[in-house]
Structure formats: structure tokens, C-alpha cells
Amino acid sequence: MNWRVLLMDLHWISMNGYIKWDLEKQKKSAWTIRKKPICLSIVKAKADVKKEDIVIVGAGIAGLGTAVSLQWLGIGSKVLEQAESLRIGGTSLALFKNGWSVLDAIGVGSQLRKQFLEMQGQEVRAVERRILLETLANKATTRCHFFLLKAGKHPHKGKWKNFIGTSRWYSVICSGFFPDGQPFEPKVNYIYGKGIRAGYVPVSSTKVYWFVCFNSSSPGPKITDPSVLRQQTKELVRNWPSDLLNIIDLTPDDTIIRTPLVDRWLWPVVSPSASTGKVVLVGDAWHPMTPNLGPGACCALEDAIVLSKKLADALQYKTMSVENAFTSYEEECWGRVFPLTIRANAVGKLLQWDNPLVCSVRNNIVIPKLAWLGPVLDYTNFKFELLLTN
């Protein structure tokens, strides 16, 4: 293993900077265990696949999805997470039929479906990030080991062969809570302004996910006080529909989050590869996307299942090397994520344009007459080989 290639770009999810492995400081400052594993179950994988062969850095959707997919194929892994617990920040996310297909394939789809409302007769649900991560973590217990880490000395330095690195204009996101039951139909509700848009969608019988996206030339000071965030948000949507304002008022303080929305366009030839040697990136670590079409979580799950199948071919069936497996994974996924990243960005720009003429065309022609779900959701037609080994 060439440690010099171990560069893991995790900041797209954690928003807390980035992690870099420095070979020269390896002996002095690598990793250490912060606390006991959140779960630990040691079951040896197949004889020709050592339990330490796969290390996944980042216990997000892509990381845990990959761990469960590998487990389904009989391959063990270790998941390393820098946070003190699962990264359940963020409130809800959209899962379309491609995401649900992956969740069905790894055995958690039915468990999650019954907890969230289906939207408009489509296989679309707003899912709480916390519940999704906890479900994946609980599933990944037979062949997967979890460690919560911080800078210091790594307890298993030098033993691992293959590394998987996983780990977003501005947006305020959160969930309103209706203890006596929320009154809205199961559909996505959008409101558009000049340089700003908002929306809300029922998640369950008592929760409604909402967001406000707005243009800003600079991030401004970091604000963590929920009451200030709430007040700023209400100023942004002042005189907007009362339903939205009421949801904002009913939102618990600890769920209000403001975050930048960023992406990365993977231009052919000029963009770095997803892998170097036996290190590979998945999910937002490789292709962060703006949430305008709701693709991020679904694409992370797609990455997980494609990569797991490639690794099974390399480690179990010996049909290719690990390096070739990583290259094959990138070639298969790039053709989907590159145009989707650009499309999501373009949709966001159109929906948040601040030119009055463009806004008028958008509101009176594009949205009511030209936009419908079919073409918008064509990217959810994701086909993959079933994971047959359990």
C-alpha cells in the first residue's frame, strides 16, 4: 500500500474542513480511537478475503451503503468516522426509485418505506437522514466494524490494503413538527421568488421537511444560534404563504441548519480520477451535487452498489485487480453523475434567477407548461446487477 496516495476529501459532507494523511507525520500524528465502537461484531469473511482488506473512511450514506453492500456479498470492512457519532446532521433528503432499488437490494427498503410518505403516486419519499443512517449502520453489523476516530495514532496502522473515501448558492433546511398530525397532502410544494425559492414536503404523519434556498455573494459570518437563523429565514420569505411561515414557526430549534450548496463538475481528461492505486472516492467525496433534482443520496447509493460488485469480482472471483475494479467503477458511474451534476446546477440557476423578466418566463411558462416529472426524473432509471450472494 502506498500511503502517499491516501488523500480523503470529506469536507463536502462534514463541512468541517478536510482530512489528509501525511506520510511524514504518520508516526507522530495519524489516528486514535475516540471512544468505544458504536457497534462491533467480528465475523470472518471468506477465507481469501481478510477482514481488514477494505477500509471505508466516512460513515455517511455512501460509506455505510458500501459497507452493507459488501457485507451482502460476503466481504468484510472497517468503517472509520471522525465524528463522535453517526453524522446525522441535516434533516431530510429525497429518495427516488433508483435509491429505493439499491435499498431493496441490500435488504432495508421495506423497513424504511413504511416510515415515510409516498409522494404523488411516485416512488419518491422524503426520508430523515438520521433514520436512514441508523438503519444502514444497524444492518452493517455482521461483517463490518465501526470505529470513531480523531487525530492521533492509528491502532491498525499499515494493515489495510484498500481504502474507500466517502465523505454542498446557500440553503436553510429543517423539519417542522406537528404533534397532533400535519395537515398537508403528500406532495412537494414549491414557492419561487427573485433569487430565492422555498419548498416543503410531508415526511411522515407528524413531520414536514422545508427548505429556503437563496443567492448570496458571500457566506457571511457563521451563525449557530437557531433563533437567529429562524428570524433571518422569516425575513427572507416575509409575506410568503402562511403555510410556509407556520411550518417555520413550528420547527424545533435543534433542527435548523444553514449550509452552502456546492458541486464538482467532473470534466473528462482534466478532472482527477476517482481512484489512485488502491484508494477510491465514492459519493460526495467524488461528485458533490446541488440538491436541485434531489440526486445526491441516490447517486451515493448507486456508487455503493456498483463499487461493491466490482470489488467482489476482484477479491472473490479474481476476474480483475482491485485497481482495475476501481477504474471500472469510475467508468460505469461517471457517465451518469457528470451530466446529472451539470443538470442539477442549471436547474438551480433557473429557479433562483433574480432577473424579473426571466422570473416571469419561469413562473408563467417554464414551470406550469414545460416542466413535468417524467423527463426530470429520467435519471432515476438505474439498472444494476443484483447482489446474489448473502
C-alpha positions as CSV (number, residue, x, y, z in Angstrom):
1,M,0.0,0.0,0.0
2,N,1.4,3.4,-1.0
3,W,0.4,5.7,1.9
4,R,1.2,8.8,-0.1
5,V,-1.9,8.4,-2.2
6,L,-4.2,8.3,0.9
7,L,-5.9,11.7,0.5
8,M,-9.5,11.7,1.6
9,D,-11.8,14.6,0.7
10,L,-14.5,14.5,3.4
11,H,-15.5,18.1,3.7
12,W,-18.4,18.0,1.3
13,I,-20.5,16.3,4.0
14,S,-18.9,17.2,7.3
15,M,-18.4,20.9,6.4
16,N,-15.6,20.8,9.0
17,G,-12.6,21.1,6.7
18,Y,-10.8,18.1,5.3
19,I,-8.6,15.2,6.4
20,K,-5.2,14.5,4.9
21,W,-2.9,11.6,5.6
22,D,0.7,12.9,5.8
23,L,3.3,10.2,5.4
24,E,6.0,12.2,7.0
25,K,3.9,12.7,10.2
26,Q,2.5,9.2,10.2
27,K,4.5,8.1,13.2
28,K,3.6,11.2,15.2
29,S,0.1,12.0,14.2
30,A,-2.2,9.6,12.5
31,W,-5.4,8.3,14.1
32,T,-6.6,7.2,17.5
33,I,-9.9,5.7,18.8
34,R,-12.0,8.4,20.4
35,K,-14.5,6.1,22.1
36,K,-15.8,2.6,22.0
37,P,-17.1,1.4,18.7
38,I,-20.8,2.2,18.1
39,C,-21.1,-1.5,17.2
40,L,-18.6,-4.3,17.0
41,S,-19.2,-7.7,15.6
42,I,-16.3,-9.8,14.4
43,V,-17.2,-12.4,11.8
44,K,-14.6,-13.6,9.4
45,A,-15.3,-13.1,5.7
46,K,-14.4,-15.6,3.1
47,A,-11.0,-17.3,3.6
48,D,-9.5,-15.4,0.6
49,V,-10.7,-12.0,1.8
50,K,-9.1,-10.8,5.0
51,K,-11.4,-8.9,7.3
52,E,-9.0,-5.9,7.1
53,D,-8.8,-5.7,3.3
54,I,-11.4,-3.0,3.0
55,V,-11.4,0.2,4.9
56,I,-14.2,2.8,4.4
57,V,-13.5,6.3,5.6
58,G,-16.7,8.2,6.4
59,A,-19.9,6.8,7.9
60,G,-22.2,8.7,5.7
61,I,-24.7,7.4,3.1
62,A,-22.1,6.3,0.6
63,G,-19.8,4.8,3.2
64,L,-22.5,2.8,5.1
65,G,-24.2,1.9,1.8
66,T,-20.9,0.4,0.6
67,A,-20.3,-1.4,3.8
68,V,-23.8,-3.1,3.7
69,S,-23.4,-3.9,0.0
70,L,-20.0,-5.5,0.6
71,Q,-21.4,-7.4,3.6
72,W,-24.3,-8.7,1.4
73,L,-21.6,-10.1,-0.9
74,G,-19.7,-11.7,2.0
75,I,-16.9,-9.2,2.2
76,G,-16.0,-7.6,5.5
77,S,-14.9,-4.0,6.0
78,K,-14.0,-1.4,8.6
79,V,-15.8,1.9,8.7
80,L,-13.8,4.9,10.2
81,E,-15.7,8.0,11.2
82,Q,-14.1,11.2,12.5
83,A,-17.2,12.5,14.3
84,E,-18.2,11.5,17.8
85,S,-21.2,9.6,16.4
86,L,-23.0,9.0,13.2
87,R,-23.2,12.2,11.1
88,I,-27.0,12.7,11.4
89,G,-26.8,16.5,10.7
90,G,-29.3,17.6,8.1
91,T,-33.0,16.8,8.4
92,S,-34.4,15.0,5.4
93,L,-33.4,14.0,1.9
94,A,-35.2,12.8,-1.3
95,L,-35.0,9.2,-2.3
96,F,-36.3,8.3,-5.7
97,K,-36.8,4.8,-7.3
98,N,-33.1,4.4,-8.1
99,G,-32.2,4.9,-4.4
100,W,-35.0,2.6,-3.3
101,S,-33.9,-0.1,-5.8
102,V,-30.5,-0.1,-4.0
103,L,-32.0,-0.2,-0.6
104,D,-34.2,-3.1,-1.6
105,A,-31.1,-4.9,-3.0
106,I,-29.3,-4.6,0.4
107,G,-32.3,-5.6,2.4
108,V,-33.5,-2.3,4.1
109,G,-36.0,-0.9,1.6
110,S,-39.2,-2.3,3.2
111,Q,-38.1,-1.3,6.7
112,L,-37.6,2.3,5.6
113,R,-40.6,2.7,3.2
114,K,-43.2,2.1,5.9
115,Q,-41.8,5.1,8.0
116,F,-42.2,7.7,5.3
117,L,-45.0,9.1,3.0
118,E,-45.0,8.3,-0.7
119,M,-45.2,11.4,-2.9
120,Q,-47.8,11.9,-5.7
121,G,-48.1,8.2,-6.5
122,Q,-44.4,8.1,-7.4
123,E,-41.6,6.0,-5.7
124,V,-40.5,9.2,-4.1
125,R,-40.2,9.8,-0.4
126,A,-38.6,12.4,1.8
127,V,-36.5,10.4,4.3
128,E,-35.0,11.5,7.6
129,R,-31.2,11.3,7.3
130,R,-30.9,10.1,10.8
131,I,-33.2,7.2,10.3
132,L,-31.5,6.2,7.0
133,L,-28.0,6.2,8.6
134,E,-29.1,4.4,11.7
135,T,-30.8,1.7,9.6
136,L,-27.8,1.2,7.4
137,A,-25.5,1.1,10.5
138,N,-27.7,-1.4,12.2
139,K,-27.7,-3.6,9.1
140,A,-23.9,-3.4,8.7
141,T,-23.1,-5.4,11.8
142,T,-22.3,-9.0,10.6
143,R,-19.1,-8.3,8.7
144,C,-18.5,-4.6,9.4
145,H,-16.6,-2.9,12.3
146,F,-17.1,0.7,13.3
147,F,-14.6,3.0,14.9
148,L,-15.0,6.6,15.9
149,L,-11.6,8.4,15.3
150,K,-9.7,11.6,15.8
151,A,-6.2,12.8,15.0
152,G,-3.6,10.7,16.9
153,K,-2.1,7.2,16.5
154,H,-4.0,4.7,14.4
155,P,-4.4,1.4,16.2
156,H,-4.1,-0.8,13.0
157,K,-1.5,1.2,11.0
158,G,-0.3,-0.5,7.9
159,K,-2.7,-3.5,7.9
160,W,-5.3,-2.3,5.5
161,K,-4.9,-2.8,1.8
162,N,-7.8,-0.9,0.1
163,F,-9.3,2.5,1.1
164,I,-12.6,4.0,0.1
165,G,-13.0,7.7,0.8
166,T,-16.6,8.9,1.3
167,S,-17.4,12.0,2.9
168,R,-22.9,21.5,-0.9
169,W,-25.8,29.4,-3.7
170,Y,-27.0,28.8,0.4
171,S,-29.8,26.9,2.0
172,V,-31.6,26.8,5.3
173,I,-33.1,23.4,5.9
174,C,-35.1,21.8,8.7
175,S,-38.3,20.0,9.7
176,G,-41.4,21.4,11.2
177,F,-43.1,19.2,13.9
178,F,-46.9,18.8,14.2
179,P,-47.5,16.7,17.3
180,D,-51.3,16.4,16.5
181,G,-50.7,15.5,12.9
182,Q,-49.5,17.6,9.9
183,P,-52.3,18.8,7.6
184,F,-50.6,18.6,4.2
185,E,-51.2,16.3,1.2
186,P,-48.2,14.0,0.3
187,K,-46.7,16.2,-2.4
188,V,-43.9,18.7,-2.9
189,N,-44.9,22.3,-2.6
190,Y,-42.7,25.0,-4.2
191,I,-42.7,28.8,-3.9
192,Y,-40.5,30.9,-6.1
193,G,-39.2,34.5,-5.8
194,K,-36.4,36.6,-7.3
195,G,-33.1,35.0,-6.3
196,I,-34.9,32.8,-3.7
197,R,-37.1,29.8,-3.6
198,A,-38.6,27.6,-0.9
199,G,-40.5,24.4,-0.6
200,Y,-42.0,22.0,1.9
201,V,-42.9,18.3,1.8
202,P,-44.5,16.0,4.3
203,V,-42.1,13.4,5.6
204,S,-44.4,11.5,8.0
205,S,-47.7,12.0,9.8
206,T,-46.2,14.5,12.2
207,K,-43.2,16.0,10.3
208,V,-42.8,18.3,7.4
209,Y,-39.4,19.0,5.7
210,W,-38.9,22.5,4.5
211,F,-36.1,24.5,2.8
212,V,-35.3,28.0,1.7
213,C,-32.6,28.5,-1.0
214,F,-31.2,32.0,-1.7
215,N,-28.5,33.7,-3.6
216,S,-25.6,35.3,-1.7
217,S,-22.3,36.7,-2.8
218,S,-20.5,35.6,0.3
219,P,-21.1,33.2,3.2
220,G,-21.1,35.9,5.8
221,P,-20.4,35.1,9.5
222,K,-21.1,31.6,10.8
223,I,-24.4,31.5,12.7
224,T,-25.2,28.7,15.0
225,D,-28.0,30.3,17.1
226,P,-31.2,28.7,15.9
227,S,-33.3,31.7,16.9
228,V,-31.2,34.0,14.7
229,L,-31.4,31.5,11.8
230,R,-35.1,31.3,12.2
231,Q,-35.5,35.1,12.2
232,Q,-33.3,35.6,9.2
233,T,-35.2,32.9,7.3
234,K,-38.5,34.6,8.1
235,E,-37.1,37.9,6.8
236,L,-36.2,36.2,3.5
237,V,-39.7,34.8,3.0
238,R,-41.6,37.7,4.5
239,N,-45.2,38.0,3.1
240,W,-44.9,34.5,1.5
241,P,-47.7,31.9,2.0
242,S,-48.8,31.4,5.6
243,D,-48.4,27.6,5.5
244,L,-44.7,28.0,5.0
245,L,-44.3,30.6,7.7
246,N,-46.3,28.4,10.1
247,I,-44.1,25.4,9.4
248,I,-41.0,27.6,10.2
249,D,-42.6,28.7,13.5
250,L,-43.3,25.0,14.4
251,T,-39.7,23.9,13.7
252,P,-37.6,22.7,16.7
253,D,-34.5,24.8,17.3
254,D,-32.1,21.9,17.1
255,T,-33.1,21.1,13.5
256,I,-32.5,24.4,11.8
257,I,-29.3,24.3,9.6
258,R,-27.8,26.8,7.1
259,T,-25.3,25.4,4.6
260,P,-23.7,26.4,1.3
261,L,-24.7,24.5,-1.8
262,V,-21.7,23.5,-3.9
263,D,-20.9,20.9,-6.6
264,R,-17.9,19.5,-8.5
265,W,-18.1,19.0,-12.3
266,L,-16.0,16.0,-13.4
267,W,-14.8,17.2,-16.7
268,P,-13.2,14.5,-18.8
269,V,-9.4,14.5,-19.1
270,V,-8.9,17.5,-16.8
271,S,-10.6,16.3,-13.7
272,P,-8.7,14.0,-11.3
273,S,-9.6,10.3,-11.3
274,A,-11.9,8.9,-8.7
275,S,-9.1,6.5,-7.6
276,T,-5.3,6.4,-7.2
277,G,-3.8,3.0,-6.7
278,K,-5.9,1.2,-4.1
279,V,-7.7,4.4,-2.8
280,V,-11.1,5.3,-4.3
281,L,-13.7,8.0,-3.7
282,V,-17.5,7.5,-3.6
283,G,-20.5,9.7,-3.1
284,D,-20.0,13.4,-2.3
285,A,-16.2,12.8,-1.8
286,W,-16.1,12.3,-5.6
287,H,-19.1,14.1,-7.1
288,P,-20.9,16.6,-4.7
289,M,-24.1,17.9,-6.3
290,T,-26.5,20.6,-5.7
291,P,-29.8,19.2,-4.4
292,N,-32.0,20.8,-7.1
293,L,-33.1,17.5,-8.6
294,G,-32.6,15.5,-5.3
295,P,-29.9,13.3,-6.8
296,G,-27.2,13.2,-4.1
297,A,-28.2,10.4,-1.8
298,C,-29.5,8.2,-4.6
299,C,-26.2,8.6,-6.6
300,A,-24.3,7.8,-3.4
301,L,-26.2,4.6,-3.1
302,E,-25.6,3.8,-6.8
303,D,-21.9,4.3,-6.2
304,A,-22.0,1.9,-3.3
305,I,-23.7,-1.0,-5.1
306,V,-21.6,-0.6,-8.3
307,L,-18.3,-0.4,-6.4
308,S,-19.2,-3.4,-4.2
309,K,-19.9,-5.6,-7.2
310,K,-16.6,-4.6,-8.8
311,L,-14.7,-5.3,-5.6
312,A,-16.4,-8.7,-5.3
313,D,-15.2,-9.5,-8.9
314,A,-11.7,-8.5,-7.8
315,L,-11.5,-10.0,-4.4
316,Q,-13.7,-13.1,-4.6
317,Y,-13.7,-14.2,-8.2
318,K,-10.3,-12.8,-9.2
319,T,-11.5,-11.6,-12.6
320,M,-9.6,-8.3,-12.2
321,S,-7.3,-6.4,-10.0
322,V,-8.5,-4.0,-7.3
323,E,-7.1,-1.1,-9.3
324,N,-9.0,-2.3,-12.4
325,A,-12.1,-2.7,-10.3
326,F,-11.8,0.9,-9.2
327,T,-11.3,2.1,-12.8
328,S,-14.3,0.0,-14.0
329,Y,-16.4,1.5,-11.2
330,E,-15.5,5.1,-12.3
331,E,-16.1,4.4,-15.9
332,E,-19.6,3.0,-15.2
333,C,-20.7,5.8,-12.8
334,W,-19.1,8.8,-14.5
335,G,-21.5,8.7,-17.4
336,R,-24.4,9.3,-15.0
337,V,-23.0,11.6,-12.4
338,F,-21.3,14.1,-14.7
339,P,-24.3,15.2,-16.8
340,L,-26.6,15.0,-13.7
341,T,-24.3,17.4,-11.8
342,I,-24.5,19.9,-14.6
343,R,-28.2,19.5,-15.0
344,A,-28.9,20.0,-11.3
345,N,-26.8,23.1,-11.3
346,A,-28.6,24.5,-14.3
347,V,-32.0,23.8,-12.8
348,G,-30.9,25.7,-9.6
349,K,-29.8,28.7,-11.6
350,L,-33.1,28.9,-13.5
351,L,-35.1,28.5,-10.3
352,Q,-33.1,31.2,-8.4
353,W,-32.6,33.7,-11.2
354,D,-33.1,37.3,-9.9
355,N,-33.8,38.9,-13.3
356,P,-37.5,39.9,-13.3
357,L,-38.1,39.0,-17.0
358,V,-36.5,35.6,-16.6
359,C,-38.5,35.0,-13.4
360,S,-41.7,35.9,-15.2
361,V,-41.0,33.4,-18.0
362,R,-40.1,30.8,-15.4
363,N,-43.2,31.3,-13.4
364,N,-45.7,31.6,-16.3
365,I,-44.3,29.3,-19.0
366,V,-41.4,27.0,-17.9
367,I,-42.8,25.7,-14.7
368,P,-46.6,25.4,-15.5
369,K,-46.3,24.4,-19.2
370,L,-42.9,22.9,-19.9
371,A,-41.8,21.2,-16.6
372,W,-43.2,17.8,-15.6
373,L,-41.8,14.9,-13.6
374,G,-41.2,12.4,-16.3
375,P,-38.2,13.9,-18.1
376,V,-36.9,15.5,-14.9
377,L,-36.7,12.1,-13.2
378,D,-35.4,10.1,-16.1
379,Y,-32.0,9.8,-14.2
380,T,-33.8,7.5,-11.7
381,N,-34.0,4.7,-14.2
382,F,-30.9,3.0,-12.8
383,K,-30.2,-0.7,-13.7
384,F,-27.7,-2.8,-11.9
385,E,-26.8,-6.4,-11.3
386,L,-28.5,-7.9,-8.3
387,L,-26.3,-8.8,-5.3
388,L,-26.9,-12.6,-5.3
389,T,-24.6,-13.7,-2.5
390,N,-25.6,-13.1,1.1
